[in-house]
Amino acid sequence: MIINTGTRAVLEPVPGLVDAQPLTHIEALELDEVPEHLFVIGGGYVGLELSQAMRRFGSKVTVIDRNDRLMHREDDDVTEALQNLFEDEGIDIVLNATAKRISGKSGQSVRIVIEQRGAEKTLEGSHLLVAAGRSPNTDGIGLELAGVELTDRGYIKVNERLQTTAPGVWAIGEVAGSPQFTHVSVDDFRVVYDSITGGKRVTTGRLVPFCLFTDPEFARVGLSEKEAKAQGIAYRLFKIPMEAVMRASTLAETRGFLKALVETGGDRILGFTGLGVGAGEVLSSVQIAMVAGLPYTALRDAILTHPTLVEGFIPLFSSVPSGSKAAGANN
Ligand SMILES: Cc1cc2nc3c(=O)[nH]c(=O)nc-3n(C[C@H](O)[C@H](O)[C@H](O)COP(=O)(O)OP(=O)(O)OC[C@H]3O[C@@H](n4cnc5c(N)ncnc54)[C@H](O)[C@@H]3O)c2cc1C
């Protein structure tokens, strides 16, 4: 038996939220009207992708997030660039703000009282989309009867082979607490397949790439600077603006940057971040180099087709790295 029930959007216990019948990504993707003024609670993947799309359809859009940055776990240069991108498109961003009370109905008119730095403010709009986290679908399916235990956070408890606490029962994807991407759920299937057929595949040590499909995209594989610092891993930082990538000019989209973290004691690539046109595609080439254990110089010294986006690896890895960064060091 394989449990693969996924997660659903969390509706936090904010007074009035349920009665306001907010959109989640499911209803938002089925809308047959352009919201006049859409509030989006949550500045993560789902919130940002849908905000930009709705703005481009013609909505006025306000993103509300309780953190001090959009995509707050990412490096500061990423979150700043995303914020600039969104503000350039006329999307309002309200940070450090918590929704306290909501009245009205999404689709008609909605009023949200937010608390921001100790002060209350009232915002009024026409639609409300909630994209503030996910909750595992584990209720009401008798897991406890089968001896399938949950973690403290409510996800199904699994080991690195995705076996649950019940013999002959595996769990995969988001409900098993795996990173929330389709490609990870697919890889979880491969882990279980190996587990059943005598293979060795496990979930530990996986290199998980991901992409935020805004326009332009943000994509990352391996360590961010924040993660490297938190783990005390020293690195050399290579970074160039997208303006230095000739293909970005021919595509007339030069916003953003490429950056790579390379180990200090060798030439191994520790992480790569792209914020720019085609970043999700460019990412895979670095990922393959990382999987193959290639030094960064292999990308720097390759003859790469002109003008393609991956040609940008040559200026990126030929740039002068900023010195060794250790845990706690500032940019
Ligand atoms: C708006 C949005 C955009 C996204 N974009 C991307 C993207 O671009 N790239 C990416 O990699 N990831 C993306 N994701 C994340 C990706 O969709 C999920 O990580 C992925 O679908 C998780 O797969 P899963 O196998 O865990 O479960 P799911 O794909 O969620 O499938 C679970 C299925 O189980 C069903 N189910 C639940 N309970 C029961 C039950 N009791 N009985 C029977 N069936 C049940 C559900 O209806 C659902 O069909 C996005 C997510 C959202 C919300």
PDBQT file of the ligand as one rigid body, heavy atoms in Angstrom, charges set to zero:
ROOT
HETATM    1  C1  LIG A 401      -0.567  26.294  -7.428  1.00  0.00    +0.000 C 
HETATM    2  C2  LIG A 401       0.550  25.283  -7.347  1.00  0.00    +0.000 A 
HETATM    3  C3  LIG A 401       1.549  25.305  -8.294  1.00  0.00    +0.000 A 
HETATM    4  C4  LIG A 401       2.580  24.382  -8.240  1.00  0.00    +0.000 A 
HETATM    5  N1  LIG A 401       3.550  24.425  -9.197  1.00  0.00    +0.000 NA
HETATM    6  C5  LIG A 401       4.552  23.530  -9.161  1.00  0.00    +0.000 A 
HETATM    7  C6  LIG A 401       5.568  23.532 -10.154  1.00  0.00    +0.000 A 
HETATM    8  O1  LIG A 401       5.574  24.355 -11.053  1.00  0.00    +0.000 OA
HETATM    9  N2  LIG A 401       6.534  22.590 -10.077  1.00  0.00    +0.000 N 
HETATM   10  C7  LIG A 401       6.571  21.660  -9.088  1.00  0.00    +0.000 A 
HETATM   11  O2  LIG A 401       7.480  20.840  -9.056  1.00  0.00    +0.000 OA
HETATM   12  N3  LIG A 401       5.633  21.641  -8.125  1.00  0.00    +0.000 NA
HETATM   13  C8  LIG A 401       4.620  22.540  -8.152  1.00  0.00    +0.000 A 
HETATM   14  N4  LIG A 401       3.661  22.522  -7.181  1.00  0.00    +0.000 N 
HETATM   15  C9  LIG A 401       3.754  21.495  -6.128  1.00  0.00    +0.000 C 
HETATM   16  C10 LIG A 401       3.263  20.172  -6.659  1.00  0.00    +0.000 C 
HETATM   17  O3  LIG A 401       1.984  20.339  -7.225  1.00  0.00    +0.000 OA
HETATM   18  C11 LIG A 401       3.202  19.183  -5.515  1.00  0.00    +0.000 C 
HETATM   19  O4  LIG A 401       4.448  19.150  -4.842  1.00  0.00    +0.000 OA
HETATM   20  C12 LIG A 401       2.922  17.800  -6.014  1.00  0.00    +0.000 C 
HETATM   21  O5  LIG A 401       1.703  17.747  -6.711  1.00  0.00    +0.000 OA
HETATM   22  C13 LIG A 401       2.849  16.868  -4.794  1.00  0.00    +0.000 C 
HETATM   23  O6  LIG A 401       2.586  15.619  -5.241  1.00  0.00    +0.000 OA
HETATM   24  P1  LIG A 401       1.967  14.541  -4.290  1.00  0.00    +0.000 P 
HETATM   25  O7  LIG A 401       2.203  13.269  -5.030  1.00  0.00    +0.000 OA
HETATM   26  O8  LIG A 401       2.485  14.660  -2.922  1.00  0.00    +0.000 OA
HETATM   27  O9  LIG A 401       0.408  14.857  -4.165  1.00  0.00    +0.000 OA
HETATM   28  P2  LIG A 401      -0.678  15.513  -5.103  1.00  0.00    +0.000 P 
HETATM   29  O10 LIG A 401      -0.163  15.785  -6.476  1.00  0.00    +0.000 OA
HETATM   30  O11 LIG A 401      -1.258  16.641  -4.349  1.00  0.00    +0.000 OA
HETATM   31  O12 LIG A 401      -1.750  14.360  -5.237  1.00  0.00    +0.000 OA
HETATM   32  C14 LIG A 401      -2.477  13.898  -4.131  1.00  0.00    +0.000 C 
HETATM   33  C15 LIG A 401      -3.787  13.355  -4.668  1.00  0.00    +0.000 C 
HETATM   34  O13 LIG A 401      -4.433  12.586  -3.655  1.00  0.00    +0.000 OA
HETATM   35  C16 LIG A 401      -5.816  12.855  -3.661  1.00  0.00    +0.000 C 
HETATM   36  N5  LIG A 401      -6.366  12.519  -2.347  1.00  0.00    +0.000 N 
HETATM   37  C17 LIG A 401      -6.231  13.178  -1.166  1.00  0.00    +0.000 A 
HETATM   38  N6  LIG A 401      -6.874  12.545  -0.183  1.00  0.00    +0.000 NA
HETATM   39  C18 LIG A 401      -7.442  11.446  -0.731  1.00  0.00    +0.000 A 
HETATM   40  C19 LIG A 401      -8.229  10.378  -0.227  1.00  0.00    +0.000 A 
HETATM   41  N7  LIG A 401      -8.594  10.297   1.058  1.00  0.00    +0.000 N 
HETATM   42  N8  LIG A 401      -8.626   9.420  -1.075  1.00  0.00    +0.000 NA
HETATM   43  C20 LIG A 401      -8.282   9.460  -2.378  1.00  0.00    +0.000 A 
HETATM   44  N9  LIG A 401      -7.529  10.455  -2.920  1.00  0.00    +0.000 NA
HETATM   45  C21 LIG A 401      -7.119  11.415  -2.105  1.00  0.00    +0.000 A 
HETATM   46  C22 LIG A 401      -5.857  14.342  -3.975  1.00  0.00    +0.000 C 
HETATM   47  O14 LIG A 401      -7.122  14.708  -4.476  1.00  0.00    +0.000 OA
HETATM   48  C23 LIG A 401      -4.759  14.472  -5.028  1.00  0.00    +0.000 C 
HETATM   49  O15 LIG A 401      -5.243  14.221  -6.323  1.00  0.00    +0.000 OA
HETATM   50  C24 LIG A 401       2.622  23.428  -7.220  1.00  0.00    +0.000 A 
HETATM   51  C25 LIG A 401       1.622  23.400  -6.240  1.00  0.00    +0.000 A 
HETATM   52  C26 LIG A 401       0.596  24.323  -6.302  1.00  0.00    +0.000 A 
HETATM   53  C27 LIG A 401      -0.472  24.279  -5.243  1.00  0.00    +0.000 C 
ENDROOT
TORSDOF 0
